[in-house]
Amino acid sequence: MRNGDANAGPVLSHAEPVMAVRDVEETIQYWQKVLGFPNKWTWGDPPDHGGVSWQKVFVQFHKDEERAAASKGNIVWIRVQRIALLYAIHQQKNADIIEPLKAASYGFSRYIIRDINGYMIHFAGPYEERETGPAKLPENIQIVARVPTEEEARALSSSIGWRYSSPSGNGNPAPLPVVFAVVAENSDDGTVVASALLLGDQRSFYYIKDVMVHPDWQGRRIGTALMIKINNWLDRNATNHSLVGLFAKETLEPFYQQFGFSQAFAMLRYIEREE
């Protein structure tokens, strides 16, 4: 065993549903021509197993007419970005859309297609119609363009369970300086309830850091207001063709996607230790 392997965990790549079908070739042809999946593979002559894929989505098919008949109505859920575009494609290809694209209560848009074997294929993705104009804030909250003080940033970090780190690197010059920052001030008591920093080299790269909203004020459009201010600054001041990055857990992807951010290839590791 090589050094470091002892602490290595399992690496999961993806999950593939295996769907029982009456005809593998016919099913693959449908998933390619109607649902748009570009890649395929088959096994056997004639094939009794096969599959299709599209980007990070993989689906397998196995010939079993009896099980296929019993599986009608089973659900396959596929998560999508830019769901309205895919919905338009499926409309154009005359897919059997049994439930049109609409907003669901759990924060996603979704539509359902019945494939030729009777499976219900749910395509779902973050709301694309979410408001990105001026956020309607509580009356006592004001968004101010300034860097939070060390005391304010430390208090916000503590409120959400983060360990505070100065953007200047604890007194050392920061690799990327702060080029813009915003805070949300509570006019009732003067406290800062949220903040966000924009770092950058002012040439080709900008990095959004420490988007923090006090738990007592979350879910009230304050984080949205901070991101709108940062996006507006970038639109006016960022170097043309520059790259803007941020890191976020999967649960926050829908929030940042509404501001034009999308997934990219990256490697991440979360450090978690007992304090």
N, C-alpha and C positions, 0 to 999 in steps of 0.2 A: 504493500500500500504506500503510495506517495505521500509526502508530507502535505498536510492540509486536507487529505481525503477523509480523515476520520470525522471531520465536522461537516462534510458535504451532505446536503439533503437531497431527496429525490427531485428530479426535474421532469415536470409534466409539460407535454407539448400541446395537445389538444384532445378533444373528445369527438368521436365520430359515431353518430347513430347508425345502426344497421337495420334497414327496413325490409321486411318481407314483402316481396312483390310477385305478381304472376308472370311477368316477362321482364327480364333484366335489360335487354336491348331496347325494348319499347320505352321503359322507364328512363333510361339514360337519354334517349333521344328527346323525350319530353322535357327533362330537366335542362337539357342544353338549348333546345329550340324555343321553349316557352319561358322557362325560368331564367335562362341566360347563363348557366354555369358553363365555362369554356373548356374545362379539362375533364378527361374521362380515363378510365381504365377498365378492363374486363378480364375475367378468368374463366377458361373453359371454351369449348367449341362444340355446340353453341354455348355462350356464356351462362353460367349459373350463379355468378357473383360478379360484382363490379362496383363502380363508384364514380362520383363526380366531385369536383372541387372548384372553388372560386375564392381566391385570396386565402383567408384563414378559415374558411368554412369547408368541411369535408363530410360527405354523406356516402354511405355504402348501401348496396342493394343485394339481397339474397333471394334466389328463386325458391319460393315455398307458397304455392297457391292456397293451401288450406290456412296457413298462418296469415297470409295476406288478407284473405277474406275476413278473418277474425279481428284484424288490426285496423279496419276502416274506422276513421274518426280519431285515431291516435294523433298526438300533436308533436310537431318538431318546431322548436323556437329558434329563430335566426336573428341575431342582433345586427343592425345596419346603421351606418352613417350615411347622411344624405338620403334619407328614406323616401322623400317625395320624388326624387329622381328615379329610384328603383320602381316605385309605385307607377309612375308614368310609363316606364318600360313595360311593365307587366300588363298595364291597361292596353297598350299598343299591340301586344302579342296575344290579346284576347284570353288571358289566363282566367280560370274560373275563380273570380274574386267573390267570396261569399260574405265577406265583411269589409267595407271600404276603409280607407285610411281615416283614422280619427284619433283624437287625443284620449288616452286612458287615464284613470284616476291616479295611477302610480307614477306619473311623470314621464311616460313615453307615448309616442305615437305608434299605432299598430294597424296592420291589415292582415287578413287571412285569405290564403289561397288553398283550394282543394285540388290536390294533384290527381293524376289519372288512377291511382290506387286507392283513393279515398282518404289519404292522410291530410291533416290540417296543418298547413305550413304557415306559422305565424312569423311575419317579418315585423320587427319592432326596432325603434330607435328613439333617441332624445328628441324632444319637441324642437322643431325647426322654426316654429312661428313665435317662439318666446320673445317677449319684449326686450329689445336692446337699446331703446331710446331712454330718455331721462327717467330714472327710477323714482317711483313715488315713495318718498321716505317719511318716517315719523316727523312730525312738525318740529320737534326739538333737536333733530339731527342735522348737522351741516357738514358738507364735504369740503375740506380745506386742503389745498396743495402745499404740503410741507412735510418734512421728515419728522417722525415721532421722536420725542426725547427718549433718552435711554431709560428713564423711569417709566414712561408710557409704554415703550416697547416691552420692557421687562414684565410689567403688569399684565399686558395682553398675552404674552407668551405663557405666563403662569396660569392664566384663566383657562387656556385651552390645552394645558398639559405639555407644552413645549418647553425645552430648555433654552433660555435666552442666549443668543449669540449676537454680538455687535456687528453691524454691516461693515465696520472698518476692521474687523478681525481682532477685536480686543486691543485696540491701540496700534495695530500694524496696518500699513497701507493695504487697502482691499484690492484683490486681483481685478475686480470690476467695481468702479465707483458708482454710487447712487446718482442717477441722472434725473430722477423724478420720483416723487413720493406723494401719497395722499393719506389723510386721516379723516375719520368721522368723529366729530366733536358733539358731545351732549351739552347743549346750551343751558340746561338746567343746573348742572354742577361743574361744567368745564372739563369733564373727564373725556378721554379718548376711548371710544368703544370699538374702533376698528382701524386698521391701517394696511397699507400695501406699499412695497418698494419696487422700483424699476432700476435695475443695474444695467450698465452697458459700456462698451468700448467706444461708442459714438462713431463706429466705422462699419462693422458688419454683424455685431451680435448684441442682443439685449436679453436680459433675464429677469422675469417677474419673480420676486422673492417675498416671503413672509406675508402672504395675504391672510390676515387674522381678523376675526370678528368675535367679540366677547360672547360667550354662550347665551347670556341674557338678551342679546340683540340679534341673534341669528334668525334667519327666516323672515327678515323684514326688509329685504331688498338693499341692505347696506353694502354687502359684498358686491352685488351687481353694480351699485353706484361707483364703488372704487374701481372696478374693472372698466367701466365706461370711461372714467376719467383717464385711466392709463392708456386705453385704446385710442382715445382722442388725442392724447399727447403723441403717441406713436405715429398716428396718421399725419400729424402736422410736422413732426420734428425728426422722426427716425430716418436714417440713411436709406435711400432707395435700394431695394433688393437685399436688405439686411434680414437676419433671422431673429425671431423672437421665441424664446423658449421658457418653459416652466415645468415643474415636476408636480404631479398630483396623483393621489390614489385613485383607483378605478371608480370609487363611489362618487368622485368629484368630476369625472369626465363630462357628464352632461352639462354641468355648470359652465365649464370652460369652453365647451364646444360652441355654445351660443355666441361666443366672442370671436369665433373664427379659428380656434385652435383645434388641431386634429392629432391623432396618434402618429407616432413616428417610431422608427427602430431605436431602441435604447436598452441598456442593461441597468437594472436598479437593484439595490440591496437595502433593506431596512435594518438598522441597528437597533436591537431591543435587548436590554439587559436589566437584571434586577438592580434597583437602586439601593 
